[in-house]
């Protein structure tokens, strides 16, 4: 078993580029049950619980405010509302 990143780097540098894979080799996603789905958990974890209570009101209000400002023809890209022309 490899114990450090330096050891792993040394093994990678010493590996033969033209060496073929073993016929019994399996992709890492098939050998690890935590990597089910399109993306592994370490790359994109499952979303947390839904927003509840007063946070839902704050998030919804912020979304509605952004849509209202854009519908009014104002630009808020830099934080200060300006006419977008």
Buried (B, 14 or more C-beta within 10 A) or exposed (E): EEEEEEEEEEEEEEEEEEEEEEEEEEEEBEEEEEBEEEEBEEEEEEEEEEEEEEEEEEEEEEEEEEEEEEEEEEEEEEEEEEEEE
